[in-house]
């Protein structure tokens, strides 16, 4: 095929015979595609090659830099397949994947992609340099990672041989030898790069996952997981041991889960990492939660509240007593909202006490207690002790059981402001959850003064967002009124270097704030359902999570897809 393309280029007078001979000679020595070699040697421009191949094979030529790429499509094709065939997934339409290829004549690549994805493949042709750039950006391989990978691949040191043996015969590992092995430069460099790159990218979590035939590293950025690198499988024992040594865990214990911490200092900040190891069938999976104080916003006004909701929250957290509940799934920003609320009311004349599991950030002027269930220091036990410590404001990390809920409610009724969290889908269903836990309706209606449900959605990158046309019926379908749908401007992120080509940068919270007014207290006492409470709350002015999302779309802060991803229709 190489010779054929070369001959075709020659017969079309795009190159000379001597240039083709030189390229074939280079190919014998170094390998590679004949077209790429001709471009590299300067005998042919990349644009001319792409246009020629497009015409020859009847395949559309595209400019990747000008194309609208959907980052979510990248997940359909593993990084190793993209690199092996020099292809990049552009879009999915029904059961068809559009793939940018350097060599559209490669039927083996097309068959392989069909097999791996289960989709039909529609190839288009793009410049090799553009495809390589796209793979590097979207699959997260930075130059630093690439150089570390090259170092590791080239290394044939005793470390690699030792780790290979250690992985195959784990029960025979000598921990002293393993300790020495993980201090070797390649593993130390890789571990430091993984941590450093995650902090630079603003990741909230790092996942190190061993599988049967590969080791995968992923970052969670703005709530979404991305593949970043796949180091050699034989490094799994050394890499996990290096992380465990850094977090002062037992490297000899690989059968039980362990938890630890790492404190990192960078040039301008200090970062805490919470480490969790879990034995899986192919080795230890490690998840590191990054706690970066510089990313903690303690200003309630900047979290995403609408004006009326902000007023309701301020009134509730400045109340002399009562219970304020924040609800939402794990990772929805509940802790940040609570910390911001506490920061707002943290003055010299009040005693604030918190029970947390774990304590994520240390706040001056607030007495924070780390819950330790294994020795009996549960949320309920901490809460009981707090009541003997002359508190004004109490924050309980989570209400998990009847005992904690009961003490919290009684504290709220006896002159204390109590803040806590629950795992429910929206504000009204929190009432049902408390009743199901066994709290009497009259206690719930008397103690709870405000419930706040929240979700985090990604903000559009301000550098590359562009207007998108959305049909009016589609806008009405997601909740906009007809008048709004006629005038609203919707935006979508195109993707640029500033947002790592995702189209999103940063997150903002969507809030559903439900003050427990007299009408709602009556419904709680009558045992009304969550849907009845919700209907009444909306009539009284509550804006649901979806409504909050629609406001953020209208303001150009986020996209329709993002709001639909994190909210249900109301």
C-alpha positions as CSV (number, residue, x, y, z in Angstrom):
1,X,0.0,0.0,0.0
2,X,2.9,2.3,0.8
3,X,4.4,1.8,-2.6
4,X,1.0,2.2,-4.2
5,X,0.4,5.6,-2.5
6,X,3.9,6.6,-3.5
7,X,3.3,5.6,-7.1
8,X,0.0,7.4,-7.1
9,X,1.6,10.6,-5.8
10,X,4.3,10.2,-8.5
11,X,1.9,9.6,-11.4
12,X,0.0,12.8,-10.3
13,X,3.2,14.8,-10.4
14,X,3.1,15.6,-6.7
15,X,6.6,14.2,-6.1
16,X,9.5,13.1,-8.2
17,X,11.0,9.6,-8.6
18,X,14.2,10.6,-6.6
19,X,12.0,11.9,-3.7
20,X,10.0,8.7,-3.7
21,X,13.2,6.6,-3.7
22,X,14.6,8.7,-0.8
23,X,11.3,8.3,1.2
24,X,11.3,4.5,0.6
25,X,14.9,4.3,1.8
26,X,14.0,6.2,5.0
27,X,11.0,3.9,5.5
28,X,13.2,0.8,5.4
29,X,15.4,2.3,8.1
30,X,12.8,3.9,10.4
31,X,9.4,2.5,9.5
32,X,6.3,4.7,9.2
33,X,3.8,5.7,6.5
34,X,5.2,6.7,3.2
35,X,3.0,9.8,3.1
36,X,4.1,11.0,6.6
37,X,7.8,10.4,5.6
38,X,7.4,12.5,2.4
39,X,5.9,15.3,4.5
40,X,8.6,15.0,7.1
41,X,11.3,15.2,4.4
42,X,9.7,18.3,3.1
43,X,8.8,16.8,-0.3
44,X,5.1,17.3,0.1
45,X,2.9,19.6,2.3
46,X,0.5,17.9,4.7
47,X,-2.5,19.8,3.2
48,X,-1.6,18.5,-0.3
49,X,-1.3,14.9,1.0
50,X,-4.7,15.1,2.8
51,X,-6.5,16.6,-0.3
52,X,-4.9,13.9,-2.6
53,X,-5.9,11.0,-0.3
54,X,-9.4,12.4,0.2
55,X,-9.9,12.5,-3.6
56,X,-8.2,9.1,-4.1
57,X,-10.3,7.2,-1.6
58,X,-13.5,9.2,-1.9
59,X,-13.4,10.2,1.8
60,X,-14.2,13.7,3.1
61,X,-11.2,15.7,4.2
62,X,-11.6,17.8,7.4
63,X,-9.6,20.3,9.4
64,X,-9.6,19.0,13.0
65,X,-8.8,22.4,14.4
66,X,-11.9,23.9,12.8
67,X,-14.2,20.9,13.6
68,X,-16.6,20.7,16.4
69,X,-15.5,17.8,18.5
70,X,-17.7,16.2,21.2
71,X,-15.3,15.3,24.0
72,X,-17.7,12.6,25.4
73,X,-17.3,10.6,22.1
74,X,-13.6,10.0,23.0
75,X,-14.6,7.5,25.6
76,X,-15.9,5.1,23.0
77,X,-12.4,4.4,21.7
78,X,-9.6,3.4,24.1
79,X,-6.5,5.6,24.0
80,X,-4.3,2.6,22.9
81,X,-6.5,2.0,19.8
82,X,-6.5,5.7,18.9
83,X,-2.7,5.7,19.1
84,X,-2.2,2.4,17.3
85,X,-4.2,3.4,14.2
86,X,-3.7,7.2,14.5
87,X,-7.4,7.8,14.5
88,X,-9.7,10.1,16.5
89,X,-13.5,9.8,17.2
90,X,-15.3,13.0,16.2
91,X,-19.0,12.4,16.7
92,X,-21.7,9.8,17.2
93,X,-24.9,9.9,15.2
94,X,-27.2,7.0,16.2
95,X,-25.3,3.8,15.6
96,X,-22.6,5.5,13.5
97,X,-19.2,6.8,14.8
98,X,-17.4,9.4,12.6
99,X,-13.7,8.8,12.9
100,X,-10.9,11.1,11.7
101,X,-8.2,8.9,10.2
102,X,-4.7,9.5,8.8
103,X,-4.9,6.4,6.5
104,X,-8.6,5.8,5.5
105,X,-7.5,2.8,3.4
106,X,-6.7,0.9,6.6
107,X,-9.6,-1.6,6.6
108,X,-8.1,-3.5,9.6
109,X,-8.4,-0.3,11.7
110,X,-12.0,0.2,10.7
111,X,-12.9,-3.5,11.4
112,X,-11.1,-3.3,14.8
113,X,-13.0,-0.1,15.8
114,X,-16.3,-1.7,14.7
115,X,-15.5,-4.7,16.9
116,X,-14.4,-2.6,20.0
117,X,-17.2,-0.1,19.9
118,X,-20.1,-2.0,18.3
119,X,-20.8,1.0,16.1
120,X,-20.7,1.4,12.3
121,X,-17.7,3.6,11.3
122,X,-17.8,6.5,8.9
123,X,-14.1,7.5,8.2
124,X,-13.0,11.1,7.3
125,X,-9.4,12.0,6.6
126,X,-7.4,14.5,8.6
127,X,-3.7,15.6,8.8
128,X,-1.5,13.3,10.9
129,X,-0.2,16.2,13.0
130,X,-3.8,17.3,13.8
131,X,-4.8,13.7,14.8
132,X,-1.8,13.4,17.0
133,X,-2.6,16.7,18.7
134,X,-6.2,15.7,19.3
135,X,-5.1,12.3,20.8
136,X,-2.7,14.1,23.1
137,X,-5.3,16.7,24.2
138,X,-8.4,14.5,24.6
139,X,-6.7,11.5,26.0
140,X,-4.8,13.7,28.4
141,X,-1.2,12.8,27.6
142,X,0.9,15.8,28.4
143,X,4.5,16.2,27.3
144,X,5.5,15.6,30.9
145,X,3.6,12.3,31.0
146,X,4.9,11.3,27.6
147,X,8.5,11.8,28.7
148,X,7.9,9.8,31.9
149,X,6.4,7.0,29.8
150,X,9.3,7.0,27.4
151,X,11.7,6.8,30.4
152,X,9.8,3.9,31.8
153,X,9.5,2.0,28.5
154,X,13.2,2.4,27.8
155,X,14.2,1.4,31.3
156,X,15.5,-2.2,31.6
157,X,16.8,-1.8,35.2
158,X,16.6,-4.4,38.0
159,X,13.6,-2.4,39.3
160,X,11.5,-3.5,36.3
161,X,12.5,-7.2,36.6
162,X,12.0,-7.1,40.4
163,X,8.5,-5.5,40.1
164,X,7.5,-8.1,37.4
165,X,8.5,-10.9,39.7
166,X,6.8,-9.2,42.7
167,X,3.6,-8.8,40.7
168,X,3.5,-12.5,39.7
169,X,4.4,-13.8,43.2
170,X,2.9,-11.2,45.5
171,X,3.0,-13.4,48.6
172,X,6.7,-13.7,48.4
173,X,7.5,-10.0,48.2
174,X,10.3,-8.8,50.5
175,X,9.0,-5.5,51.8
176,X,12.5,-4.2,52.3
177,X,13.4,-4.9,48.7
178,X,10.1,-3.4,47.5
179,X,10.8,-0.3,49.6
180,X,14.2,0.1,47.9
181,X,12.6,-0.6,44.5
182,X,10.0,2.2,44.8
183,X,12.6,4.7,45.6
184,X,14.1,4.2,42.1
185,X,13.9,7.4,39.9
186,X,11.3,6.2,37.3
187,X,8.6,5.3,39.8
188,X,9.2,8.4,42.0
189,X,9.1,10.6,38.9
190,X,5.9,9.0,37.7
191,X,4.2,9.3,41.1
192,X,5.2,12.9,41.4
193,X,3.9,13.6,37.9
194,X,0.6,12.0,38.6
195,X,0.1,14.1,41.7
196,X,1.5,17.3,40.3
197,X,-0.5,17.1,37.0
198,X,-3.7,16.5,38.9
199,X,-3.2,19.6,41.0
200,X,-2.4,21.7,37.9
201,X,-5.5,20.5,36.1
202,X,-7.7,21.2,39.2
203,X,-8.7,17.5,39.6
204,X,-10.7,16.6,42.7
205,X,-9.8,12.9,42.6
206,X,-7.1,10.6,41.2
207,X,-7.9,6.9,40.4
208,X,-5.1,4.4,40.0
209,X,-6.8,1.2,38.7
210,X,-5.1,-2.2,38.0
211,X,-6.8,-4.5,35.5
212,X,-5.8,-7.9,34.0
213,X,-3.9,-6.4,31.1
214,X,-3.4,-2.7,31.9
215,X,-2.9,-0.1,34.6
216,X,-5.1,2.9,34.2
217,X,-4.8,6.4,35.7
218,X,-7.9,8.7,35.7
219,X,-8.6,12.2,37.0
220,X,-12.0,13.6,38.0
221,X,-12.1,17.1,36.7
222,X,-15.3,19.2,37.3
223,X,-17.1,16.0,38.3
224,X,-16.2,13.9,35.2
225,X,-13.6,11.2,35.0
226,X,-11.0,11.3,32.2
227,X,-8.3,8.8,31.3
228,X,-4.9,10.4,31.5
229,X,-2.2,7.7,31.2
230,X,-1.7,4.0,31.1
231,X,1.7,3.1,32.6
232,X,3.3,-0.4,32.0
233,X,1.3,-3.0,33.9
234,X,4.5,-4.3,35.6
235,X,4.6,-1.0,37.6
236,X,1.4,-1.7,39.5
237,X,3.1,-3.0,42.7
238,X,5.8,-0.3,42.7
239,X,3.4,2.6,42.0
240,X,0.9,1.5,44.7
241,X,3.7,0.9,47.2
242,X,5.2,4.4,46.4
243,X,1.9,6.0,47.1
244,X,1.5,4.0,50.3
245,X,4.9,5.0,51.5
246,X,4.1,8.6,50.9
247,X,0.9,8.3,52.9
248,X,2.6,6.2,55.7
249,X,0.5,3.1,55.1
250,X,1.7,-0.5,55.5
251,X,3.1,-1.7,52.2
252,X,3.2,-5.3,53.3
253,X,-0.6,-5.3,53.8
254,X,-2.3,-5.8,50.4
255,X,-5.3,-7.9,51.5
256,X,-7.2,-5.2,53.5
257,X,-8.4,-1.7,52.6
258,X,-6.3,1.2,54.2
259,X,-6.8,4.9,54.6
260,X,-4.1,7.6,54.8
261,X,-3.1,11.2,54.1
262,X,-0.4,13.0,52.1
263,X,0.4,16.7,52.6
264,X,2.0,18.3,49.6
265,X,3.7,21.6,49.3
266,X,3.8,23.3,45.9
267,X,5.4,26.7,45.1
268,X,2.4,28.7,46.2
269,X,0.1,26.4,48.2
270,X,-0.3,23.5,50.5
271,X,-2.5,20.6,49.4
272,X,-3.9,17.7,51.4
273,X,-4.7,14.3,49.8
274,X,-6.9,11.7,51.4
275,X,-5.8,8.2,50.3
276,X,-8.0,5.1,50.1
277,X,-6.6,1.7,49.0
278,X,-8.9,-1.2,48.1
279,X,-7.7,-4.8,47.2
280,X,-9.2,-5.8,43.8
281,X,-8.6,-9.1,42.0
282,X,-5.8,-7.6,40.0
283,X,-4.1,-5.5,42.6
284,X,-4.8,-2.5,44.8
285,X,-7.0,0.3,43.5
286,X,-6.0,3.6,44.9
287,X,-8.3,6.7,45.0
288,X,-6.8,10.0,46.2
289,X,-9.2,12.9,47.1
290,X,-7.4,16.3,46.6
291,X,-8.3,18.9,49.2
292,X,-7.0,22.2,48.0
293,X,-7.8,25.0,50.3
294,X,-7.2,27.6,47.6
295,X,-10.2,26.1,45.7
296,X,-12.5,26.5,48.8
297,X,-14.9,29.4,48.3
298,X,-16.2,30.5,51.7
299,X,-18.4,33.2,50.2
300,X,-22.0,32.2,50.0
301,X,-22.8,34.9,47.5
302,X,-20.4,33.3,44.9
303,X,-21.7,29.7,45.0
304,X,-24.6,30.2,42.6
305,X,-27.6,31.2,44.7
306,X,-30.4,33.3,43.1
307,X,-31.3,36.5,44.9
308,X,-34.5,35.2,46.7
309,X,-32.9,31.9,47.6
310,X,-29.8,33.7,49.0
311,X,-32.1,35.8,51.2
312,X,-33.9,32.7,52.5
313,X,-30.6,31.0,53.3
314,X,-29.2,34.0,55.1
315,X,-32.3,34.4,57.2
316,X,-32.2,30.7,58.2
317,X,-28.5,30.6,59.2
318,X,-28.9,33.8,61.3
319,X,-31.9,32.3,63.2
320,X,-31.3,31.8,66.9
321,X,-32.3,28.1,66.8
322,X,-33.7,25.5,64.4
323,X,-32.4,23.0,61.9
324,X,-31.0,23.7,58.4
325,X,-30.5,20.7,56.2
326,X,-28.4,20.5,53.0
327,X,-29.1,17.5,50.8
328,X,-27.7,16.0,47.6
329,X,-25.6,13.1,46.4
330,X,-21.9,12.5,47.3
331,X,-19.7,15.1,45.5
332,X,-22.5,17.7,45.1
333,X,-20.7,20.4,47.1
334,X,-22.7,20.0,50.4
335,X,-19.5,20.5,52.5
336,X,-18.6,23.6,50.7
337,X,-22.0,25.1,51.2
338,X,-21.9,24.2,54.9
339,X,-18.4,25.6,55.4
340,X,-19.4,28.8,53.6
341,X,-22.5,29.1,55.8
342,X,-20.4,28.5,59.0
343,X,-17.8,31.0,57.8
344,X,-20.6,33.6,57.4
345,X,-21.8,33.2,60.9
346,X,-18.4,32.6,62.5
347,X,-18.0,35.6,64.9
348,X,-16.3,36.0,68.3
349,X,-19.6,35.9,70.2
350,X,-20.7,32.4,69.2
351,X,-19.4,28.9,70.0
352,X,-19.4,26.7,66.8
353,X,-18.8,23.0,67.0
354,X,-18.7,20.5,64.2
355,X,-18.6,16.7,63.9
356,X,-17.2,15.6,60.6
357,X,-16.2,12.4,58.8
358,X,-13.6,13.3,57.7
359,X,-12.6,16.9,58.6
360,X,-11.9,18.2,55.1
361,X,-10.7,21.7,55.9
362,X,-9.5,23.4,59.1
363,X,-11.4,26.6,59.8
364,X,-10.1,29.1,62.4
365,X,-12.6,29.8,65.2
366,X,-14.5,26.6,64.7
367,X,-14.1,23.6,67.0
368,X,-14.0,20.6,64.6
369,X,-14.2,17.0,65.8
370,X,-13.2,14.0,63.6
371,X,-15.7,11.1,64.0
372,X,-14.1,7.7,64.7
373,X,-16.7,5.0,64.7
374,X,-14.3,2.2,65.4
375,X,-13.7,3.6,69.0
376,X,-17.3,4.6,69.5
377,X,-17.0,8.3,68.6
378,X,-20.0,8.3,66.3
379,X,-22.0,11.4,65.1
380,X,-24.6,10.7,67.8
381,X,-21.9,10.4,70.6
382,X,-20.2,13.6,69.4
383,X,-23.5,15.4,69.3
384,X,-24.3,14.4,72.9
385,X,-20.9,15.7,74.0
386,X,-21.4,19.0,72.2
387,X,-24.5,19.7,74.2
388,X,-22.4,19.7,77.4
389,X,-19.9,22.2,75.7
390,X,-22.2,25.3,75.8
391,X,-22.6,25.5,72.0
392,X,-24.5,28.1,70.0
393,X,-24.2,26.5,66.6
394,X,-23.7,22.8,65.8
395,X,-22.8,21.2,62.5
396,X,-23.2,17.4,62.1
397,X,-21.5,16.1,59.0
398,X,-24.4,13.7,58.2
399,X,-27.6,12.4,59.7
400,X,-27.3,8.6,59.1
401,X,-29.6,7.1,61.7
402,X,-32.5,7.7,64.0
403,X,-30.3,8.4,67.1
404,X,-28.4,11.3,65.4
405,X,-31.6,12.7,63.9
406,X,-33.4,12.6,67.2
407,X,-30.5,14.4,69.2
408,X,-30.2,16.9,66.4
409,X,-33.9,17.7,66.4
410,X,-34.0,18.1,70.2
411,X,-30.9,20.4,70.1
412,X,-32.7,22.5,67.5
413,X,-35.7,22.8,69.8
414,X,-33.7,23.7,72.8
415,X,-32.1,26.9,71.6
416,X,-29.3,25.7,69.2
417,X,-28.8,26.3,65.5
418,X,-28.1,22.9,63.9
419,X,-26.7,22.4,60.4
420,X,-26.5,19.0,58.8
421,X,-26.7,17.0,55.6
422,X,-28.8,14.1,54.3
423,X,-28.7,12.0,51.1
424,X,-32.0,12.7,49.3
425,X,-32.9,13.7,45.7
426,X,-34.6,17.0,46.4
427,X,-35.7,19.3,49.3
428,X,-39.3,18.0,49.8
429,X,-38.3,14.3,50.0
430,X,-36.1,15.2,52.9
431,X,-39.2,15.5,55.1
432,X,-40.3,12.0,54.2
433,X,-36.8,10.7,54.9
434,X,-36.8,12.1,58.5
435,X,-40.3,10.7,59.1
436,X,-39.2,7.3,57.8
437,X,-36.2,7.4,60.2
438,X,-38.8,7.5,63.0
439,X,-38.9,11.3,63.9
440,X,-42.4,12.4,64.9
441,X,-44.1,14.8,62.4
442,X,-44.7,17.4,65.1
443,X,-40.9,17.4,65.9
444,X,-40.0,17.8,62.2
445,X,-42.4,20.7,61.7
446,X,-41.3,22.4,64.8
447,X,-37.5,22.0,64.3
448,X,-36.7,22.2,60.6
449,X,-36.6,25.8,59.3
450,X,-35.0,25.4,55.9
451,X,-34.0,22.6,53.5
452,X,-31.6,23.2,50.7
453,X,-31.0,20.6,47.9
454,X,-28.1,21.1,45.5
455,X,-26.2,19.7,42.5
456,X,-23.0,20.8,40.8
457,X,-23.0,21.5,37.1
458,X,-20.0,22.4,34.9
459,X,-19.6,26.0,33.7
460,X,-19.1,26.8,30.1
461,X,-15.5,27.8,29.2
462,X,-15.7,31.6,28.7
463,X,-12.9,31.6,26.1
464,X,-14.5,29.2,23.6
465,X,-18.3,29.2,24.3
466,X,-20.4,29.9,21.2
467,X,-24.1,30.4,20.6
468,X,-26.0,27.3,19.5
469,X,-29.4,27.2,17.8
470,X,-32.0,25.1,19.7
471,X,-35.5,24.6,18.4
472,X,-38.2,26.3,20.4
473,X,-40.2,23.1,21.0
474,X,-37.0,21.5,22.5
475,X,-36.6,24.5,24.8
476,X,-40.2,24.3,25.9
477,X,-39.8,20.6,26.5
478,X,-37.1,21.1,29.1
479,X,-39.1,23.7,31.0
480,X,-38.9,27.1,29.4
481,X,-42.1,29.1,28.8
482,X,-42.9,30.0,25.2
483,X,-42.1,33.7,25.6
484,X,-38.7,32.8,27.1
485,X,-38.0,30.1,24.4
486,X,-38.5,32.8,21.7
487,X,-35.9,35.2,23.1
488,X,-33.3,33.0,24.9
489,X,-29.8,32.5,23.7
490,X,-28.2,29.1,24.4
491,X,-24.5,28.4,24.4
492,X,-22.2,25.5,24.0
493,X,-18.4,25.1,24.6
494,X,-16.4,24.5,21.4
495,X,-13.3,23.3,23.3
496,X,-9.9,25.1,23.5
497,X,-6.6,24.7,25.3
498,X,-7.8,26.7,28.3
499,X,-10.4,24.0,29.1
500,X,-8.4,21.0,27.8
501,X,-10.9,21.0,24.9
502,X,-13.8,19.9,27.0
503,X,-15.8,23.1,26.5
504,X,-16.2,23.5,30.3
505,X,-14.1,25.1,33.0
506,X,-15.1,25.2,36.7
507,X,-18.4,24.3,38.3
508,X,-21.4,26.2,39.8
509,X,-24.1,24.9,42.1
510,X,-27.8,24.6,41.3
511,X,-29.9,25.2,44.4
512,X,-33.4,24.3,45.5
513,X,-34.1,26.2,48.6
514,X,-37.3,25.4,50.6
515,X,-38.0,27.5,53.7
516,X,-40.4,25.5,55.9
517,X,-43.3,28.1,56.1
518,X,-46.5,27.7,58.0
519,X,-48.4,26.1,55.1
520,X,-45.7,23.4,54.8
521,X,-45.7,22.8,58.6
522,X,-49.4,22.1,58.3
523,X,-48.8,19.6,55.5
524,X,-46.1,17.8,57.5
525,X,-48.4,17.5,60.5
526,X,-51.1,16.0,58.2
527,X,-48.6,13.4,56.8
528,X,-48.7,14.8,53.3
529,X,-46.6,13.1,50.6
530,X,-43.3,14.6,49.2
531,X,-45.1,15.5,45.9
532,X,-47.8,17.4,47.8
533,X,-45.2,19.3,49.8
534,X,-43.3,20.0,46.6
535,X,-46.4,21.4,44.8
536,X,-47.2,23.7,47.7
537,X,-43.5,24.8,48.1
538,X,-43.4,25.8,44.4
539,X,-46.6,27.8,44.8
540,X,-45.0,29.5,47.7
541,X,-42.1,30.5,45.5
542,X,-39.6,27.7,45.7
543,X,-37.5,27.2,42.6
544,X,-36.7,23.6,41.8
545,X,-33.2,22.3,40.8
546,X,-34.4,22.3,37.1
547,X,-35.6,25.9,37.4
548,X,-32.3,26.9,38.9
549,X,-30.6,25.1,35.9
550,X,-32.8,27.0,33.4
551,X,-31.7,30.3,34.9
552,X,-28.1,29.3,34.5
553,X,-28.7,28.4,30.8
554,X,-30.5,31.8,30.3
555,X,-27.5,33.6,31.9
556,X,-25.1,31.8,29.5
557,X,-23.3,30.1,32.5
558,X,-23.9,26.5,31.4
559,X,-25.3,24.4,28.6
560,X,-28.6,22.5,28.1
561,X,-26.8,19.2,28.1
562,X,-25.2,19.9,31.5
563,X,-28.5,20.9,33.2
564,X,-30.2,17.8,31.8
565,X,-27.3,15.6,33.1
566,X,-27.7,16.7,36.7
567,X,-31.4,17.4,37.1
568,X,-34.7,15.6,36.6
569,X,-37.7,17.2,34.9
570,X,-39.9,18.9,37.4
